[in-house]
Amino acid sequence: MSPDLSTALIYTLGVVVFLLGVAASIALHEVGHMWPAKRFGVKVTQYFVGFGRTLWSVKRGETEYGIKAIPLGGYVKLVGMLPPAKGADPHELRKADTGLLSQLISDARHAEYEHVTDADQDRLFYKKPWWQKLIVMAGGPMTNVVIAAVLFTVLIAGFGVEEPTTTVKAVADCAISDTEAGRACRDSDPVTPARKAGLEPGDTIVAFNGASMKSWPDLTRAIRANGDRVATLGIERDGQRFERSVATTVVARASFDDPERTQKVGFLGVEPEFATVRHGLPTVGSVMWGYTVATVDVIVHLPQRMVDVAKAAVGAPRKADGPISVVGASRVAGELVTIDDPTWRERSVRIIALLASLNLFLALFNFIPLLPLDGGHIAGALWEAVRRGWARLRGRPDPGYVDVARMLPVAYGVGALLLVMGVLLIYADIVNPVRLS
């Protein structure tokens, strides 16, 4: 088999595995809604993965399970999501409302009850206690959080994390800035302090100016803070420990706080060896929290990022950290398993990491408190709890359920916006995709 054919097959395999992972994530998300709904007695008539034309379906009991043609989501049909108008008969014909929005709401209410019988009245979603509604609607995104936690645990506690150590892999010959990295050394370039100190590959730097160095980040911070002063290095070589003194030099390096900004810092001139380190659940939680903060930042700045995507769609450079569609993510998955000629272990780690971050994004995005997202229904359930609790405290009559149908115009607007965003992302991912290479 030719190298090009082998690479193409591995690329295709990466895309297929990723898409299967996405489909499984969507399917489990919908199970997260369906299972508690059935446990609480809500009538569930449909469970589908995908949208559009039905490719396959089967009916088990009162629920139809199936797969549709467009794998961009899924849904569970919970009967009675929309309540009838206050004081109205849910089985009556829709009213001839004059306003467009009123007519849309009336039509949606009517469609909700076309197939509801008198025997279903106690199984309608809107009649359930607020806490049951909360559990049902939060069940989907929380399932994605659990999936992300499991995948991150597999990565961090199972495969382990490749981390730099204080053991030297290579010693640089000349001290040059980040912007010059990769070029050959010139006679005019200064010799690195590490070369002057006689450091060799395999040496382990165990101390810096008398302070014990347990990790590469600790050592890096100490070197950068040292400027051009003399430093005493504690070194282990072949089981023997000794010390060397050398003045670190100052070069322009990328800032830790802002990688796009450079600053003059101390420089030694060593490249670390990497080792696979397995961590426990506290590290998993810390990593997930870091991803959560980063994901929230992405969501908050999504409007600006979509402007950048629109510009990229007409020829501007595509930003690598911008949003992508499932089409773009699939291409990234293919590149992840082929770029840099990785081992099969590395390929597995990269795909699992991509699926873990995707599930965390799906969860957080769905928590946005706007219909038709799950967060909109969660907000409605919480508002119902607040209203009923406040009325109870003040000795007033129970105000009853929250009429989420009144928010349908918002739902239609958000839905249309999400559709436009999806089409734009897919188009940009086809004509100007994000590339890792």
Secondary structure, DSSP 8 states (H G I E B T S, - for coil): --HHHHHHHHHHHHHHHHHHHHHHHHHHHHHHHHHHHHHTT--EEEEEEEEEEEEEEEEETTEEEEEEEEEEEEEEEETTSS---TT--TTS-----SSHHHHHHHHHHHHHTTT--GGGGGG-GGGS-HHHHHHHHHHHHHHHHHHHHHHHHIIIIII-EEEEEEEEEEE-SB---GGGTTS---TTS-B-HHHHTT--TT-EEEEETTEE--SHHHHHHHHHHHTTSEEEEEEEETTEEEEEEEE-EEEEEE-SS-TTSEEEEEE--EEEEEEEE---HHHHHHHHHHHHHHHHHHHHTHHHHHHHHHHHHTTS---TTS---HHHHHHHHHHHTTTT---HHHHHHHHHHHHHHHHHHHHHHHTSSSTTSHHHHHHHHHHHHHHHHHHHHTT--------GGGGHHHHHHHHHHHHHHHHHHHHHHHHS-----
